[in-house]
Amino acid sequence: MKAIQYSEFGDRGVLQYLDLPEPVAKEDEFLIDVTASGVNYVDIRERQGVYQRPETHVGSDKMLPRISGLQVTGRVRAVGPQGTKA
């Protein structure tokens, strides 16, 4: 799959356009074939590392490398074993 990923926090120069292995839906996750995605202010602040500090109490569970994208549209391709298609 094609993805824009970052492995360190910083400005837009840390973004990498990569071919990555196809993901698999785990547990209660689902896999989406994304047709469009948006980048919003939260995505930018995560990439900058602003939300990865203890004092923000937001995003401290975000691990690197990371693929941003809180807003996507597409079709559900797979549902994990504990998930439901609603």
PyRosetta script that sets phi, psi and omega in degrees:
from pyrosetta import init, pose_from_sequence

init()
pose = pose_from_sequence("MKAIQYSEFGDRGVLQYLDLPEPVAKEDEFLIDVTASGVNYVDIRERQGVYQRPETHVGSDKMLPRISGLQVTGRVRAVGPQGTKA")
pose.set_psi(1, 153.4)
pose.set_omega(1, 175.6)
pose.set_phi(2, -88.9)
pose.set_psi(2, 140.9)
pose.set_omega(2, 179.6)
pose.set_phi(3, -153.8)
pose.set_psi(3, 152.4)
pose.set_omega(3, 169.7)
pose.set_phi(4, -106.6)
pose.set_psi(4, 119.1)
pose.set_omega(4, -171.6)
pose.set_phi(5, -130.4)
pose.set_psi(5, 154.4)
pose.set_omega(5, 170.1)
pose.set_phi(6, -129.6)
pose.set_psi(6, 145.1)
pose.set_omega(6, -178.3)
pose.set_phi(7, -111.7)
pose.set_psi(7, -2.2)
pose.set_omega(7, 175.8)
pose.set_phi(8, -149.0)
pose.set_psi(8, 158.5)
pose.set_omega(8, 179.3)
pose.set_phi(9, -81.8)
pose.set_psi(9, 147.4)
pose.set_omega(9, 178.5)
pose.set_phi(10, 163.5)
pose.set_psi(10, -162.7)
pose.set_omega(10, 179.9)
pose.set_phi(11, -78.9)
pose.set_psi(11, -171.7)
pose.set_omega(11, -175.6)
pose.set_phi(12, -63.1)
pose.set_psi(12, -13.8)
pose.set_omega(12, 178.0)
pose.set_phi(13, -66.9)
pose.set_psi(13, -15.1)
pose.set_omega(13, 179.7)
pose.set_phi(14, -85.6)
pose.set_psi(14, -7.5)
pose.set_omega(14, -179.1)
pose.set_phi(15, -73.4)
pose.set_psi(15, 137.8)
pose.set_omega(15, 179.1)
pose.set_phi(16, -127.6)
pose.set_psi(16, 132.6)
pose.set_omega(16, 175.6)
pose.set_phi(17, -93.1)
pose.set_psi(17, 115.1)
pose.set_omega(17, -169.7)
pose.set_phi(18, -130.8)
pose.set_psi(18, 158.4)
pose.set_omega(18, 164.7)
pose.set_phi(19, -96.7)
pose.set_psi(19, 121.3)
pose.set_omega(19, -179.0)
pose.set_phi(20, -120.6)
pose.set_psi(20, 158.2)
pose.set_omega(20, 176.2)
pose.set_phi(21, -61.7)
pose.set_psi(21, 150.1)
pose.set_omega(21, 177.2)
pose.set_phi(22, -62.7)
pose.set_psi(22, 130.9)
pose.set_omega(22, 177.8)
pose.set_phi(23, -75.0)
pose.set_psi(23, 164.4)
pose.set_omega(23, 178.0)
pose.set_phi(24, -123.5)
pose.set_psi(24, 134.5)
pose.set_omega(24, 177.4)
pose.set_phi(25, -68.2)
pose.set_psi(25, 124.2)
pose.set_omega(25, 179.9)
pose.set_phi(26, -107.2)
pose.set_psi(26, 152.9)
pose.set_omega(26, 174.3)
pose.set_phi(27, 38.3)
pose.set_psi(27, -108.1)
pose.set_omega(27, -176.9)
pose.set_phi(28, -104.5)
pose.set_psi(28, 27.6)
pose.set_omega(28, 178.8)
pose.set_phi(29, -93.8)
pose.set_psi(29, 168.3)
pose.set_omega(29, 170.0)
pose.set_phi(30, -136.7)
pose.set_psi(30, 155.6)
pose.set_omega(30, -177.3)
pose.set_phi(31, -108.5)
pose.set_psi(31, 129.2)
pose.set_omega(31, -177.4)
pose.set_phi(32, -113.7)
pose.set_psi(32, 132.1)
pose.set_omega(32, 167.0)
pose.set_phi(33, -81.0)
pose.set_psi(33, 103.3)
pose.set_omega(33, -173.5)
pose.set_phi(34, -77.9)
pose.set_psi(34, 128.5)
pose.set_omega(34, 175.9)
pose.set_phi(35, -102.1)
pose.set_psi(35, -24.9)
pose.set_omega(35, 176.9)
pose.set_phi(36, -155.9)
pose.set_psi(36, 148.2)
pose.set_omega(36, 176.5)
pose.set_phi(37, -142.4)
pose.set_psi(37, 157.6)
pose.set_omega(37, 178.5)
pose.set_phi(38, -120.6)
pose.set_psi(38, 155.6)
pose.set_omega(38, 174.1)
pose.set_phi(39, -115.0)
pose.set_psi(39, 120.3)
pose.set_omega(39, 179.9)
pose.set_phi(40, -114.2)
pose.set_psi(40, -178.2)
pose.set_omega(40, -174.8)
pose.set_phi(41, -62.2)
pose.set_psi(41, -35.3)
pose.set_omega(41, 178.9)
pose.set_phi(42, -64.0)
pose.set_psi(42, -41.6)
pose.set_omega(42, 176.9)
pose.set_phi(43, -59.4)
pose.set_psi(43, -43.1)
pose.set_omega(43, -179.7)
pose.set_phi(44, -64.9)
pose.set_psi(44, -44.8)
pose.set_omega(44, -178.7)
pose.set_phi(45, -66.1)
pose.set_psi(45, -36.0)
pose.set_omega(45, 175.4)
pose.set_phi(46, -62.7)
pose.set_psi(46, -44.7)
pose.set_omega(46, -179.7)
pose.set_phi(47, -62.2)
pose.set_psi(47, -35.4)
pose.set_omega(47, 179.1)
pose.set_phi(48, -73.5)
pose.set_psi(48, -15.4)
pose.set_omega(48, 179.8)
pose.set_phi(49, 90.3)
pose.set_psi(49, 7.8)
pose.set_omega(49, -177.5)
pose.set_phi(50, -64.6)
pose.set_psi(50, -39.5)
pose.set_omega(50, -176.7)
pose.set_phi(51, -86.2)
pose.set_psi(51, -1.3)
pose.set_omega(51, -176.9)
pose.set_phi(52, -96.7)
pose.set_psi(52, 20.8)
pose.set_omega(52, 178.6)
pose.set_phi(53, -107.5)
pose.set_psi(53, 144.4)
pose.set_omega(53, -177.3)
pose.set_phi(54, -56.6)
pose.set_psi(54, -34.0)
pose.set_omega(54, -176.6)
pose.set_phi(55, -70.3)
pose.set_psi(55, -17.3)
pose.set_omega(55, 178.6)
pose.set_phi(56, -84.6)
pose.set_psi(56, -24.1)
pose.set_omega(56, -179.1)
pose.set_phi(57, 57.5)
pose.set_psi(57, 22.3)
pose.set_omega(57, 178.6)
pose.set_phi(58, -132.5)
pose.set_psi(58, 132.6)
pose.set_omega(58, 172.4)
pose.set_phi(59, 73.2)
pose.set_psi(59, 11.2)
pose.set_omega(59, -178.5)
pose.set_phi(60, -68.3)
pose.set_psi(60, -12.7)
pose.set_omega(60, 178.7)
pose.set_phi(61, -91.8)
pose.set_psi(61, 2.3)
pose.set_omega(61, -178.7)
pose.set_phi(62, -76.7)
pose.set_psi(62, 124.9)
pose.set_omega(62, -178.2)
pose.set_phi(63, -105.2)
pose.set_psi(63, 151.9)
pose.set_omega(63, 175.7)
pose.set_phi(64, -101.4)
pose.set_psi(64, 148.2)
pose.set_omega(64, -2.8)
pose.set_phi(65, -70.5)
pose.set_psi(65, 160.3)
pose.set_omega(65, -174.2)
pose.set_phi(66, -137.8)
pose.set_psi(66, 143.7)
pose.set_omega(66, 171.4)
pose.set_phi(67, -109.1)
pose.set_psi(67, 117.2)
pose.set_omega(67, 179.2)
pose.set_phi(68, -73.1)
pose.set_psi(68, 169.8)
pose.set_omega(68, 173.9)
pose.set_phi(69, 134.7)
pose.set_psi(69, 81.1)
pose.set_omega(69, 177.5)
pose.set_phi(70, -83.3)
pose.set_psi(70, -19.4)
pose.set_omega(70, -178.7)
pose.set_phi(71, -118.5)
pose.set_psi(71, 115.8)
pose.set_omega(71, 177.3)
pose.set_phi(72, -141.0)
pose.set_psi(72, 159.9)
pose.set_omega(72, 170.7)
pose.set_phi(73, -134.8)
pose.set_psi(73, 147.8)
pose.set_omega(73, -178.3)
pose.set_phi(74, 169.1)
pose.set_psi(74, -159.6)
pose.set_omega(74, -179.7)
pose.set_phi(75, -118.7)
pose.set_psi(75, 140.6)
pose.set_omega(75, 176.2)
pose.set_phi(76, -71.0)
pose.set_psi(76, 123.0)
pose.set_omega(76, 179.4)
pose.set_phi(77, -96.3)
pose.set_psi(77, -38.3)
pose.set_omega(77, -176.6)
pose.set_phi(78, -147.9)
pose.set_psi(78, 150.8)
pose.set_omega(78, 177.3)
pose.set_phi(79, -122.8)
pose.set_psi(79, 133.3)
pose.set_omega(79, 178.4)
pose.set_phi(80, -63.6)
pose.set_psi(80, 166.1)
pose.set_omega(80, -174.1)
pose.set_phi(81, -61.2)
pose.set_psi(81, -25.6)
pose.set_omega(81, -179.1)
pose.set_phi(82, -103.8)
pose.set_psi(82, 3.4)
pose.set_omega(82, -179.2)
pose.set_phi(83, -88.8)
pose.set_psi(83, 169.6)
pose.set_omega(83, 175.9)
pose.set_phi(84, -132.8)
pose.set_psi(84, 145.7)
pose.set_omega(84, 173.4)
pose.set_phi(85, -90.4)
pose.set_psi(85, 108.8)
pose.set_omega(85, -179.6)
pose.set_phi(86, -110.3)
pose.dump_pdb("model.pdb")
